[in-house]
Amino acid sequence: MSVLVELKDSENNTVTEYVPEQLYDVDVTVTNSAGNPAGYGFQVISMSGNTSLNSFSDPGNGVKLSTSSSRQYAEHNQANAAGQFSFKWLSPEPGTGNVDFYFGANAVNGNGNNGSDNATTGDVTFLEIIGDTTDTTGNGEPQGLSELSFDENSLSVYPNPAQNMVFVEGFTANGTINIYAINGSLVKSVVLNQDQFDVSELEAGIYFIQADTKLGKFVKL
């Protein structure tokens, strides 16, 4: 039997390298070359060296997230007849290096015992893209913000991650809030007379919020 673990970016392209602090889809496909399995199961963990990254989210149909010994796993919560599972993964901060996804999977015939069932284990490595995604000062701020002076993380932003509405605390009412992508490009400006704004149209990823000299950060699912 075989297991295919694919990482897909926001444009649904399959990638073998990751950009730090970006949200990816993870697709797991389990296939069996012999017999007629009634269902498939799996378990995946993402590791940087001996450290579990614990950054899985949004489990798809038939998938659950669990934690054991402070390590997070994505795994099946019921047998899947098609052998296809999906969830999301937030890549780690710059400088983390290669990330290994370790997996185990099985194919079962559902007869109540393990006769004719199959199992396998393996791993796949995703390389970190070393690119110009932050400014050259080493402060980890997007390029579009690097020329300004910020009281970093002084804006309270929630929920985080967010899907539709984001609430912000710590800014001046009726002031302009700028939203920057991780590459430093300005994607949205909003004049807020209340403490919330809609981010549903933004693509999944990491965003910075700037108001005056204050800075916050959130993840869009």
C-alpha positions in Angstrom: 0.0 0.0 0.0 1.1 3.6 -0.4 0.5 7.0 1.1 0.7 10.4 -0.7 1.0 13.5 1.5 0.6 16.6 -0.6 1.0 20.3 0.5 -1.0 22.8 -1.5 -0.8 26.6 -1.5 -3.6 29.2 -1.6 -3.9 28.7 -5.4 -4.2 24.9 -5.0 -0.7 24.2 -6.4 1.1 21.2 -5.1 4.4 22.3 -3.6 7.5 20.6 -2.2 8.8 23.8 -0.4 7.0 26.0 2.1 7.0 29.8 2.7 7.2 30.6 6.4 4.1 31.6 8.3 1.7 30.6 5.5 -1.5 28.5 5.6 -1.4 25.3 3.4 -3.9 22.6 2.6 -2.7 19.1 3.4 -4.2 16.2 1.3 -3.5 12.6 2.4 -4.3 9.8 0.0 -4.1 6.2 1.0 -4.2 3.4 -1.6 -3.9 -0.3 -1.5 -2.6 -2.5 -4.3 -4.1 -5.8 -3.1 -7.5 -6.9 -1.8 -10.7 -4.9 -1.4 -10.4 -2.7 1.6 -13.6 -1.5 3.2 -11.9 1.6 4.6 -8.7 3.5 5.2 -7.2 5.4 8.2 -4.2 7.5 8.8 -2.2 9.6 11.3 0.2 12.5 10.6 2.5 14.6 12.7 4.7 17.6 11.5 8.1 17.9 13.1 11.1 20.3 13.0 13.9 18.1 14.3 12.5 16.6 17.6 9.9 19.4 18.0 6.3 18.9 17.1 5.0 22.1 15.3 1.4 21.6 16.6 0.0 23.8 13.8 -2.7 21.7 12.2 -6.2 23.2 11.9 -9.6 22.9 10.2 -9.9 19.1 9.9 -12.0 17.9 7.0 -14.6 15.2 6.8 -13.6 12.1 8.7 -10.5 13.8 10.3 -9.8 14.9 13.8 -7.0 16.6 15.6 -5.6 15.1 18.8 -2.7 15.8 21.2 -0.6 13.3 23.1 2.5 14.1 25.2 2.2 17.8 23.9 2.4 16.6 20.3 -0.4 17.3 17.9 -1.6 14.7 15.4 -4.1 14.8 12.5 -5.8 11.5 12.1 -9.0 9.7 11.0 -12.0 9.7 13.3 -13.8 7.1 11.1 -12.7 4.8 8.3 -12.8 6.5 4.9 -13.8 4.3 1.9 -12.1 6.6 -0.6 -8.8 6.9 1.4 -8.8 10.7 1.1 -8.3 13.0 4.0 -7.6 16.8 4.3 -6.7 19.4 6.9 -4.7 22.7 7.1 -1.2 23.4 8.3 0.3 26.7 9.3 4.0 26.7 8.4 6.5 27.8 11.1 8.5 31.0 11.5 11.4 31.9 9.2 14.6 30.0 10.0 12.9 26.8 11.1 14.4 24.9 8.2 13.2 21.6 6.8 9.9 20.2 8.2 9.2 16.4 8.2 5.7 15.0 8.1 5.7 11.5 9.6 2.7 9.3 8.8 1.1 5.9 9.4 -1.8 4.5 7.5 -3.9 1.3 7.3 -6.3 -0.4 5.0 -8.9 -2.6 6.6 -11.5 -5.1 5.3 -13.9 -4.5 8.2 -14.4 -8.1 9.2 -13.6 -7.6 12.9 -10.0 -8.9 12.9 -6.7 -7.9 11.4 -6.5 -10.7 8.9 -5.8 -9.4 5.4 -5.5 -5.8 6.7 -2.5 -3.8 5.7 -0.5 -1.0 7.3 2.5 1.2 6.4 4.6 4.1 7.8 6.8 6.7 6.2 7.8 10.4 6.0 8.0 13.3 3.6 10.2 16.4 3.9 9.2 19.9 2.9 12.0 22.5 2.5 11.8 26.1 3.7 11.9 28.7 1.0 14.6 31.2 1.9 13.2 34.3 0.2 12.7 38.0 0.5 9.5 37.7 2.6 10.7 40.0 5.4 12.7 43.2 5.7 16.5 43.0 5.9 16.6 44.4 9.5 15.9 41.0 11.0 12.9 42.4 12.8 10.5 40.0 11.0 8.3 42.9 9.7 7.0 42.9 6.2 8.9 45.2 3.8 6.0 47.6 3.4 6.3 48.3 7.2 10.1 48.3 7.6 10.6 52.0 7.3 8.2 52.9 10.1 8.6 52.5 13.9 6.2 50.2 15.5 5.2 49.1 19.0 5.0 45.5 17.8 2.0 43.4 18.9 0.4 46.4 20.6 -2.9 45.9 18.8 -5.1 43.2 20.2 -6.5 41.2 17.3 -9.1 38.4 17.7 -10.2 35.8 16.9 -6.9 34.4 15.7 -7.1 32.5 13.3 -10.1 34.3 11.7 -12.5 33.5 8.9 -14.9 36.4 8.5 -14.8 39.2 11.1 -11.8 40.5 13.0 -12.0 42.5 16.1 -9.2 45.0 17.0 -8.5 46.7 20.3 -5.9 49.5 21.0 -6.4 51.9 18.1 -7.9 55.4 17.7 -11.5 55.4 16.7 -12.2 56.7 13.2 -8.6 56.1 12.3 -7.2 54.2 9.3 -6.1 50.6 9.7 -3.9 49.1 7.0 -3.7 45.4 6.3 -0.5 44.0 4.8 0.3 40.6 3.4 3.4 38.7 4.7 5.4 39.9 1.7 4.8 43.5 2.7 2.2 44.5 0.1 -0.7 46.6 1.2 -3.9 44.6 0.6 -6.6 46.7 2.3 -7.1 50.0 4.1 -10.2 50.6 6.3 -11.4 53.6 8.3 -12.9 52.1 11.4 -15.5 53.8 13.6 -16.0 50.5 15.5 -13.7 47.7 16.6 -14.3 45.2 13.8 -13.9 44.7 10.1 -14.6 42.0 7.4 -11.7 39.9 6.2 -13.7 37.2 4.4 -12.5 38.3 1.0 -8.8 37.9 1.9 -6.9 34.8 0.9 -5.7 32.4 3.5 -2.4 33.4 5.1 -0.6 35.6 7.6 -1.5 39.3 7.7 -0.2 42.4 9.7 -2.5 45.1 10.9 -1.1 48.6 11.2 -2.8 51.5 13.0 -0.7 54.6 13.6 2.6 53.2 15.2 0.9 50.1 16.5 1.1 46.6 14.9 -0.8 43.4 15.2 -0.9 40.1 13.3 -3.6 37.5 12.5 -4.0 34.3 10.5 -6.8 34.2 7.9 -8.2 30.7 7.4 
